[in-house]
Amino acid sequence: MAEKDKHATEYLNKDVKPQSFVVHGGKLVVVSGPDQGKEVVVNKPEITLGTTKTNDMVLSDTTVSRKHAVLKEVSGRFMLNDMNSTNGTFLNNLRIREAFLDFGALIGLGNTRISFVPFEDRVEVFPSEQNHFGTIYGQSVKMRTIFAMLERVVKTDATIIIEGETGTGKELLAKAIHETSSRADKPFVVFDCSAVAQNLIESELFGHEKGAFTGAAAARQGVFEQADTGTVFLDEIGELGIDLQPRLLRVLENREVKRVGGNKTSKVNVRVIAATNRDLAEEVKKGSFREDLFYRLSVLRLNIPSLRERKEDIPLITRHLVANLAAEYGIETPPEVKPETFDILKSHDWPGNVRELRNVLSRALAMGNRSEIEPRDLLLSSAKQAGSDSFDSLAGMSLDEIEKTAIVQTLEKHGGNKTKTAKALGIAYSTLYEKMKKHQIK
């Protein structure tokens, strides 16, 4: 067994304790009637209510039918259905055949009144035996616990909110969830709430009709219509203005959208994943984020730890990134990462997290000898302390600038010979030609 695989297996076989995750859900609470105070947690796809003992919520009210009503999960929401009861089923004092429930809804069955309320539940899971979920890698307990929770819910349509610092891979995780779900062959649409002007967000999210505002020359679908049958990823949801949050809440509750300037509503069937680098629970306390929207979004709430909190994951992530980057650079055999290079990588604080690590490795491949990555190739302050200060002039340069510099300097070294330059850089001649064309190198 390879040394790295041996260490990974030893790590995965460590005696670890289950970890707790907060899952947001709903419960039925009898607020009046003979069974006042009785509670049932809605923790499965179907909850039945009635007087027979086979029901999930058994009621002693003689005005309630034997099997009076059923609560079913439909596309991540809960629908209440009357089961041909004698005295009918009521929702907020209106008799219904079927209707979606919102938190705070009051259900009437005979002389019994039942409230549907949100709650938090702590679920204990053991870390997964897998060291990756899709393209997200990690063998730390924290990451494998996240993988274990996702393995349990990924096939459902549960709404998920992902919290974590910038660069931790929230969008990659959202895409991995989509690609592992039953909607994998359907659209995956990303909307960054922080990248669109506030006055345009409403149109981008919900669409607009022709003439809805100045410049609306044609009707346009919004993000939710574009993602119909698939997944919407709402990045940086914490940046969404408080005035737009009610509209988003209505979409999540009713699964229908109304375009700006339109009168008709359209049904949409989407799974919603949101992400933020803020602590939304704290934002709720400060009043900048609606509590009802927070509960609707965070059926499952995940927090991706920063890279400095899981430095044991760095070797695994590095090997994965180097293999991908080598393929991008046209390098047939990924370079070996020297043990002392791993020491440097693990000693760095990584304020930019995995994104910063990828940039550092990309820079190393652009400037290194392509057969191995040494500390001096990293251009990190910690690497300089290990004995390299030869690349000071490259600090602050973009990756494109560094790549261009590497090609130009290598061409000069080999007198303009492209064959020798490609060989020295460890890339195919055709790849060198394309990169010279890209950087306008003559």
C-alpha positions as CSV (number, residue, x, y, z in Angstrom):
1,M,0.0,0.0,0.0
2,A,1.3,3.5,-0.9
3,E,2.5,5.5,2.1
4,K,-0.2,8.2,1.7
5,D,-3.0,5.6,1.4
6,K,-1.7,3.8,4.5
7,H,-1.8,7.0,6.5
8,A,-5.3,7.9,5.2
9,T,-6.6,4.4,6.2
10,E,-5.0,4.7,9.7
11,Y,-6.7,8.1,10.1
12,L,-10.1,6.8,9.0
13,N,-9.9,3.9,11.4
14,K,-9.3,6.1,14.5
15,D,-11.8,5.8,17.3
16,V,-14.0,8.9,16.8
17,K,-17.1,10.1,18.6
18,P,-20.3,11.1,16.8
19,Q,-20.7,14.7,16.1
20,S,-23.8,16.8,16.5
21,F,-25.5,18.8,13.7
22,V,-28.4,21.2,14.0
23,V,-31.3,20.3,11.7
24,H,-34.2,22.7,11.4
25,G,-37.7,21.3,11.0
26,G,-41.3,21.5,12.2
27,K,-43.4,19.9,14.9
28,L,-47.2,19.6,15.5
29,V,-48.3,20.9,18.9
30,V,-51.9,20.6,20.2
31,V,-52.8,24.0,21.5
32,S,-56.4,23.3,22.5
33,G,-58.7,20.3,22.9
34,P,-58.6,17.1,25.0
35,D,-55.0,16.4,24.0
36,Q,-53.6,19.9,24.7
37,G,-49.8,19.9,25.0
38,K,-49.3,16.8,22.9
39,E,-46.4,17.1,20.4
40,V,-45.2,15.1,17.3
41,V,-42.0,15.9,15.4
42,V,-42.4,15.9,11.7
43,N,-39.4,13.8,10.9
44,K,-40.6,11.5,8.1
45,P,-42.2,12.0,4.7
46,E,-45.7,11.3,5.9
47,I,-47.5,12.0,9.3
48,T,-51.0,10.8,9.9
49,L,-53.5,12.4,12.4
50,G,-56.6,10.7,13.8
51,T,-58.1,8.7,16.6
52,T,-56.9,5.2,15.8
53,K,-53.6,4.0,17.4
54,T,-52.0,3.5,14.0
55,N,-51.7,7.2,13.5
56,D,-48.5,9.2,14.2
57,M,-50.5,11.8,16.1
58,V,-53.2,9.9,18.1
59,L,-56.0,12.2,19.3
60,S,-58.8,11.3,21.8
61,D,-61.2,14.0,20.5
62,T,-64.4,12.3,19.6
63,T,-65.1,14.9,16.9
64,V,-62.0,13.8,15.0
65,S,-62.2,10.9,12.5
66,R,-60.3,7.7,12.7
67,K,-57.9,8.7,10.0
68,H,-58.6,12.4,9.7
69,A,-55.7,14.0,7.9
70,V,-52.2,13.4,6.6
71,L,-49.2,15.7,6.4
72,K,-46.9,14.9,3.5
73,E,-43.5,16.3,2.4
74,V,-43.7,17.6,-1.2
75,S,-40.6,19.2,-2.8
76,G,-39.1,20.2,0.6
77,R,-42.4,21.6,1.9
78,F,-45.3,20.1,3.9
79,M,-48.8,19.6,2.5
80,L,-51.8,18.9,4.6
81,N,-54.5,16.7,3.1
82,D,-58.0,15.9,4.4
83,M,-58.8,12.2,4.3
84,N,-62.5,12.4,3.7
85,S,-63.1,13.2,7.4
86,T,-66.6,13.7,8.8
87,N,-66.1,17.2,10.2
88,G,-63.5,18.4,7.8
89,T,-60.0,19.8,8.1
90,F,-59.4,23.5,8.6
91,L,-56.3,25.6,8.0
92,N,-56.3,29.0,9.7
93,N,-60.1,28.7,10.0
94,L,-60.7,27.9,6.3
95,R,-61.8,24.4,5.3
96,I,-59.4,22.8,2.9
97,R,-59.0,19.6,0.9
98,E,-55.3,20.1,0.6
99,A,-52.9,23.0,1.3
100,F,-49.3,23.8,2.0
101,L,-48.4,24.6,5.6
102,D,-46.3,27.5,6.7
103,F,-44.7,27.8,10.2
104,G,-47.2,29.2,12.6
105,A,-50.2,27.7,10.7
106,L,-53.2,26.6,12.8
107,I,-54.8,23.3,11.9
108,G,-58.4,22.5,13.0
109,L,-59.6,18.9,13.4
110,G,-63.0,18.7,15.1
111,N,-62.6,20.5,18.5
112,T,-58.8,20.2,18.4
113,R,-56.5,23.0,17.3
114,I,-52.9,22.1,16.3
115,S,-50.1,24.6,15.6
116,F,-47.2,23.8,13.2
117,V,-44.1,25.4,14.7
118,P,-40.4,25.4,13.8
119,F,-37.8,23.8,16.0
120,E,-34.1,22.9,16.1
121,D,-33.0,19.3,16.6
122,R,-29.5,18.0,17.2
123,V,-28.7,15.0,15.1
124,E,-25.7,12.9,16.0
125,V,-23.8,11.3,13.1
126,F,-20.6,9.3,12.9
127,P,-18.0,10.6,10.4
128,S,-18.2,9.1,6.9
129,E,-15.7,6.5,5.9
130,Q,-15.2,8.5,2.6
131,N,-12.6,11.2,2.4
132,H,-14.5,13.2,-0.2
133,F,-17.9,14.2,-1.3
134,G,-17.9,14.9,-5.0
135,T,-14.9,17.2,-5.6
136,I,-14.6,18.3,-2.0
137,Y,-11.8,16.5,-0.2
138,G,-11.1,16.1,3.5
139,Q,-10.1,13.3,5.9
140,S,-10.5,15.4,9.1
141,V,-13.3,14.5,11.4
142,K,-15.1,17.8,10.8
143,M,-15.2,17.3,7.0
144,R,-16.1,13.6,7.1
145,T,-18.9,14.5,9.5
146,I,-20.3,16.9,6.9
147,F,-20.0,14.2,4.3
148,A,-21.9,11.8,6.5
149,M,-24.8,14.3,7.0
150,L,-24.9,15.0,3.3
151,E,-25.0,11.2,2.5
152,R,-28.2,11.1,4.6
153,V,-30.0,14.0,3.0
154,V,-28.7,14.4,-0.5
155,K,-31.4,12.4,-2.1
156,T,-34.1,14.5,-0.6
157,D,-35.1,18.0,-1.6
158,A,-34.2,19.5,1.8
159,T,-33.1,23.1,1.6
160,I,-29.5,23.5,2.8
161,I,-27.6,26.6,3.9
162,I,-23.8,26.4,3.8
163,E,-21.8,28.8,6.0
164,G,-18.1,29.3,5.9
165,E,-15.3,31.8,5.2
166,T,-14.6,33.0,1.7
167,G,-12.6,30.4,-0.3
168,T,-13.7,27.3,1.6
169,G,-15.5,25.8,-1.4
170,K,-19.1,26.6,-0.7
171,E,-20.1,26.7,-4.3
172,L,-18.2,23.5,-5.1
173,L,-20.0,21.8,-2.3
174,A,-23.4,23.0,-3.5
175,K,-22.5,21.7,-7.0
176,A,-21.5,18.3,-5.5
177,I,-24.8,18.1,-3.7
178,H,-26.7,18.8,-6.9
179,E,-24.6,16.3,-8.9
180,T,-25.3,13.6,-6.3
181,S,-29.0,14.3,-6.1
182,S,-31.9,13.1,-8.1
183,R,-31.8,16.4,-10.0
184,A,-28.3,15.8,-11.3
185,D,-29.2,16.0,-15.0
186,K,-31.3,19.1,-14.5
187,P,-30.1,22.8,-14.4
188,F,-27.7,24.1,-11.7
189,V,-28.1,27.9,-11.7
190,V,-25.9,30.1,-9.6
191,F,-26.9,33.6,-8.4
192,D,-24.5,35.7,-6.4
193,C,-26.5,38.1,-4.2
194,S,-23.4,40.3,-3.6
195,A,-22.4,40.7,-7.3
196,V,-25.6,42.3,-8.6
197,A,-26.8,45.9,-8.0
198,Q,-29.6,46.0,-5.4
199,N,-32.0,47.6,-7.9
200,L,-31.5,44.7,-10.4
201,I,-31.6,41.8,-8.0
202,E,-35.4,41.5,-8.1
203,S,-35.4,41.3,-11.9
204,E,-32.5,38.8,-11.9
205,L,-34.2,36.5,-9.3
206,F,-37.8,36.6,-10.4
207,G,-37.6,37.8,-14.1
208,H,-39.4,40.7,-15.7
209,E,-42.0,41.4,-18.4
210,K,-41.3,43.6,-21.4
211,G,-41.6,47.3,-20.5
212,A,-41.5,46.6,-16.7
213,F,-38.9,49.3,-16.3
214,T,-36.6,51.4,-18.5
215,G,-34.4,49.2,-20.5
216,A,-36.7,46.1,-20.3
217,A,-36.9,45.7,-24.1
218,A,-38.0,42.0,-23.8
219,A,-39.5,39.6,-21.3
220,R,-36.8,37.7,-19.3
221,Q,-36.8,34.6,-17.1
222,G,-35.4,34.9,-13.6
223,V,-33.1,32.5,-11.8
224,F,-35.9,30.4,-10.4
225,E,-37.6,29.9,-13.8
226,Q,-34.2,29.1,-15.4
227,A,-33.5,26.4,-12.8
228,D,-37.0,24.8,-13.0
229,T,-36.7,21.0,-12.2
230,G,-33.1,21.6,-11.0
231,T,-31.2,23.5,-8.3
232,V,-30.8,27.1,-7.5
233,F,-27.6,28.1,-5.6
234,L,-28.0,31.5,-3.9
235,D,-24.5,32.6,-3.0
236,E,-23.9,35.2,-0.3
237,I,-27.5,35.1,0.7
238,G,-26.6,37.3,3.7
239,E,-26.2,40.3,1.3
240,L,-29.8,40.1,0.2
241,G,-31.6,43.3,1.2
242,I,-34.3,43.1,3.9
243,D,-36.8,44.5,1.5
244,L,-36.4,41.6,-1.0
245,Q,-36.4,38.9,1.7
246,P,-40.2,38.6,1.9
247,R,-40.4,38.0,-1.9
248,L,-37.8,35.2,-1.6
249,L,-39.7,33.7,1.3
250,R,-42.9,33.6,-0.8
251,V,-41.1,31.8,-3.5
252,L,-39.7,29.2,-1.1
253,E,-43.1,28.7,0.6
254,N,-45.4,28.7,-2.5
255,R,-42.9,27.5,-5.1
256,E,-44.2,30.1,-7.6
257,V,-42.8,33.3,-8.9
258,K,-44.3,36.5,-10.3
259,R,-42.1,38.5,-12.7
260,V,-41.5,42.2,-12.2
261,G,-44.2,44.1,-14.0
262,G,-46.3,40.9,-14.4
263,N,-49.7,39.8,-13.0
264,K,-49.4,36.0,-13.5
265,T,-47.6,33.6,-11.2
266,S,-45.7,30.6,-12.5
267,K,-45.0,27.4,-10.6
268,V,-41.4,26.4,-10.2
269,N,-40.0,23.1,-9.0
270,V,-36.5,23.8,-7.6
271,R,-34.2,22.6,-4.8
272,V,-32.6,25.6,-3.1
273,I,-29.1,25.7,-1.6
274,A,-27.8,28.9,-0.1
275,A,-24.4,30.0,1.1
276,T,-23.0,32.9,3.2
277,N,-19.8,33.9,4.9
278,R,-21.9,35.5,7.6
279,D,-23.4,33.9,10.7
280,L,-27.1,34.2,9.8
281,A,-28.3,33.3,13.3
282,E,-26.5,36.4,14.5
283,E,-27.9,38.4,11.6
284,V,-31.4,37.4,12.7
285,K,-30.7,38.6,16.2
286,K,-29.5,42.0,14.8
287,G,-32.6,42.3,12.7
288,S,-30.9,42.3,9.3
289,F,-32.2,38.9,8.3
290,R,-35.7,37.6,8.6
291,E,-36.2,34.8,11.1
292,D,-38.9,33.0,9.0
293,L,-36.6,33.1,5.9
294,F,-33.7,31.8,8.0
295,Y,-35.8,28.8,9.2
296,R,-37.1,28.2,5.7
297,L,-33.6,28.1,4.2
298,S,-31.8,26.2,7.0
299,V,-33.5,22.8,7.1
300,L,-29.9,21.6,7.2
301,R,-27.3,24.1,8.2
302,L,-23.6,23.2,7.5
303,N,-20.5,25.1,8.4
304,I,-17.4,24.4,6.4
305,P,-14.3,24.8,8.6
306,S,-11.5,27.1,7.4
307,L,-8.3,25.4,6.1
308,R,-6.3,26.5,9.1
309,E,-8.8,24.5,11.3
310,R,-8.2,21.3,9.3
311,K,-4.5,21.4,8.3
312,E,-4.4,17.6,8.3
313,D,-6.5,17.8,5.1
314,I,-3.8,19.9,3.3
315,P,-1.8,16.9,1.8
316,L,-4.9,15.2,0.5
317,I,-6.3,18.5,-1.0
318,T,-2.9,19.4,-2.4
319,R,-2.5,16.1,-4.3
320,H,-6.0,16.5,-5.7
321,L,-5.4,20.1,-6.8
322,V,-2.0,19.3,-8.3
323,A,-3.5,16.5,-10.4
324,N,-6.2,18.8,-11.7
325,L,-3.8,21.7,-12.4
326,A,-1.4,19.4,-14.2
327,A,-4.2,18.4,-16.5
328,E,-5.0,22.1,-17.2
329,Y,-1.4,22.9,-17.9
330,G,-1.0,19.8,-20.2
331,I,1.5,18.1,-17.9
332,E,1.3,14.4,-18.5
333,T,2.6,13.3,-15.1
334,P,1.6,15.5,-12.1
335,P,4.7,16.7,-10.2
336,E,5.7,15.1,-6.9
337,V,5.2,17.4,-3.9
338,K,8.3,17.2,-1.7
339,P,7.8,16.3,2.0
340,E,9.4,19.6,3.0
341,T,6.9,21.4,0.8
342,F,4.0,19.8,2.7
343,D,5.6,21.1,5.9
344,I,5.6,24.6,4.5
345,L,2.0,24.3,3.3
346,K,0.8,23.1,6.7
347,S,2.6,25.9,8.5
348,H,0.8,28.6,6.5
349,D,-2.4,30.2,7.9
350,W,-4.3,30.3,4.6
351,P,-6.5,33.4,5.0
352,G,-7.9,32.7,1.5
353,N,-8.5,29.0,2.4
354,V,-8.6,26.4,-0.4
355,R,-8.9,29.1,-3.1
356,E,-5.6,30.6,-2.0
357,L,-4.0,27.1,-1.8
358,R,-5.1,26.5,-5.4
359,N,-3.6,29.8,-6.6
360,V,-0.3,29.1,-4.8
361,L,-0.1,25.6,-6.4
362,S,-1.0,27.0,-9.8
363,R,1.8,29.5,-9.5
364,A,4.2,26.8,-8.5
365,L,3.4,24.7,-11.5
366,A,3.8,27.8,-13.8
367,M,7.2,28.6,-12.4
368,G,8.6,25.2,-11.2
369,N,10.5,22.5,-13.0
370,R,7.3,20.5,-13.5
371,S,8.7,17.2,-12.0
372,E,8.5,18.2,-8.4
373,I,7.2,21.1,-6.3
374,E,9.8,22.4,-3.8
375,P,9.3,25.0,-1.0
376,R,11.0,27.7,-3.2
377,D,8.2,27.3,-5.8
378,L,5.5,28.3,-3.4
379,L,6.3,32.1,-3.1
380,L,5.1,32.0,0.5
381,S,6.8,34.0,3.3
382,S,7.1,30.7,5.2
383,A,8.8,29.2,2.1
384,K,11.3,32.1,2.0
385,Q,12.2,31.3,5.6
386,A,13.0,27.8,4.4
387,G,15.7,29.2,2.2
388,S,14.3,30.8,-1.0
389,D,14.0,34.5,-1.8
390,S,14.6,34.2,-5.5
391,F,11.0,35.0,-6.6
392,D,10.4,38.2,-4.6
393,S,9.8,40.2,-7.8
394,L,6.7,38.0,-8.6
395,A,4.9,38.8,-5.4
396,G,1.6,40.4,-6.2
397,M,1.5,39.4,-9.9
398,S,-1.5,37.6,-11.3
399,L,-1.3,34.0,-12.4
400,D,-1.6,35.0,-16.1
401,E,1.3,37.5,-15.6
402,I,3.4,34.8,-13.9
403,E,2.7,32.3,-16.6
404,K,3.6,34.8,-19.3
405,T,6.8,35.6,-17.5
406,A,7.7,31.9,-17.2
407,I,7.2,31.3,-20.9
408,V,9.1,34.5,-22.0
409,Q,12.1,33.7,-19.7
410,T,12.3,30.1,-20.8
411,L,12.1,31.1,-24.5
412,E,14.9,33.5,-23.9
413,K,16.9,30.9,-22.1
414,H,16.5,28.5,-25.1
415,G,17.1,31.1,-27.8
416,G,13.5,31.1,-28.9
417,N,13.4,27.4,-29.6
418,K,9.8,26.4,-28.9
419,T,10.5,22.6,-28.8
420,K,13.1,23.0,-26.1
421,T,11.0,25.6,-24.3
422,A,7.9,23.3,-24.2
423,K,10.1,20.4,-22.9
424,A,11.6,22.6,-20.2
425,L,8.2,23.8,-19.1
426,G,6.9,20.2,-19.1
427,I,4.0,20.9,-21.5
428,A,3.1,19.8,-25.0
429,Y,4.3,21.9,-28.0
430,S,0.7,22.6,-29.0
431,T,-0.1,23.8,-25.4
432,L,2.9,26.2,-25.6
433,Y,1.7,27.5,-28.9
434,E,-1.8,28.1,-27.5
435,K,-0.4,29.9,-24.4
436,M,1.9,32.1,-26.5
437,K,-1.1,33.0,-28.6
438,K,-3.2,33.7,-25.5
439,H,-0.4,36.0,-24.0
440,Q,0.4,37.5,-27.4
441,I,4.0,36.4,-27.2
442,K,5.9,36.6,-30.5
